[in-house]
Amino acid sequence: MREPTWSAGTYMAEFRSADELNGAVRALTTKGYTRLETYSPVPIDAGIQRGYSKLPLAVFIAGLLGGIVSYAIQWYANAYAYPLDIGGRPAHAVPAFIIPTFEGTVLSAALAAFIGFFLVTRLPQPWHPVFELDGFERTTVDRYWLAVDPADPRGTPDLTARELLALSPLRIVRLEAEA
């Protein structure tokens, strides 16, 4: 539901408590809904299946490439482009390259993690379609919301609305397409 066009036709249901929200999520997942999203003031385990993040793999690859590049730069500078014969030491001295290579690895992985986090979470996000809902700001205090993506293979607009009404939310709001 984090695609830019997800809000067109999304149903949002407001609940009083985390228990009601958890019950609604269980009921909808039992009926076959897979594209659900929750908003709450505290972290809750709603039982929504999430995919695994690709961020750890990206961080590992960036660290590996950072280590290879930092080693290659040192080798190029010290052993190939400008070799110095000082005290009979070899130009390609692996022990001398270990610490800068480690630093390049850690720097690359840390930058990948930092930048990747913001890309994966789509932050900063100063505006989102749900921010336009009256009373949605109470999500940070005492309200719990459930969003059902219109692209969910189980739901149709009428069926989704009826099944949400059966869960007794405080209200149900259908988001319109963004202008």
Secondary structure in CASP SS format (residue, H / E / C, confidence):
PFRMAT SS
TARGET T0000
AUTHOR 0000-0000-0000
METHOD secondary structure of the structure
MODEL  1
M C 1.00
R C 1.00
E C 1.00
P C 1.00
T C 1.00
W C 1.00
S C 1.00
A C 1.00
G C 1.00
T C 1.00
Y E 1.00
M E 1.00
A E 1.00
E E 1.00
F E 1.00
R C 1.00
S C 1.00
A H 1.00
D H 1.00
E H 1.00
L H 1.00
N H 1.00
G H 1.00
A H 1.00
V H 1.00
R H 1.00
A H 1.00
L H 1.00
T H 1.00
T H 1.00
K C 1.00
G C 1.00
Y C 1.00
T C 1.00
R C 1.00
L E 1.00
E E 1.00
T E 1.00
Y E 1.00
S C 1.00
P C 1.00
V C 1.00
P C 1.00
I C 1.00
D C 1.00
A C 1.00
G C 1.00
I C 1.00
Q C 1.00
R C 1.00
G C 1.00
Y C 1.00
S C 1.00
K C 1.00
L H 1.00
P H 1.00
L H 1.00
A H 1.00
V H 1.00
F H 1.00
I H 1.00
A H 1.00
G H 1.00
L H 1.00
L H 1.00
G H 1.00
G H 1.00
I H 1.00
V H 1.00
S H 1.00
Y H 1.00
A H 1.00
I H 1.00
Q H 1.00
W H 1.00
Y H 1.00
A H 1.00
N H 1.00
A H 1.00
Y H 1.00
A H 1.00
Y C 1.00
P C 1.00
L C 1.00
D C 1.00
I C 1.00
G C 1.00
G C 1.00
R C 1.00
P C 1.00
A C 1.00
H C 1.00
A C 1.00
V H 1.00
P H 1.00
A H 1.00
F H 1.00
I H 1.00
I H 1.00
P H 1.00
T H 1.00
F H 1.00
E H 1.00
G H 1.00
T H 1.00
V H 1.00
L H 1.00
S H 1.00
A H 1.00
A H 1.00
L H 1.00
A H 1.00
A H 1.00
F H 1.00
I H 1.00
G H 1.00
F H 1.00
F H 1.00
L H 1.00
V H 1.00
T H 1.00
R C 1.00
L C 1.00
P C 1.00
Q C 1.00
P C 1.00
W C 1.00
H C 1.00
P H 1.00
V H 1.00
F H 1.00
E H 1.00
L C 1.00
D C 1.00
G C 1.00
F H 1.00
E H 1.00
R H 1.00
T H 1.00
T H 1.00
V C 1.00
D C 1.00
R C 1.00
Y E 1.00
W E 1.00
L E 1.00
A E 1.00
V E 1.00
D C 1.00
P C 1.00
A C 1.00
D C 1.00
P C 1.00
R C 1.00
G C 1.00
T C 1.00
P H 1.00
D H 1.00
L H 1.00
T H 1.00
A H 1.00
R H 1.00
E H 1.00
L H 1.00
L H 1.00
A C 1.00
L C 1.00
S C 1.00
P C 1.00
L C 1.00
R E 1.00
I E 1.00
V E 1.00
R E 1.00
L C 1.00
E C 1.00
A C 1.00
E C 1.00
A C 1.00
END
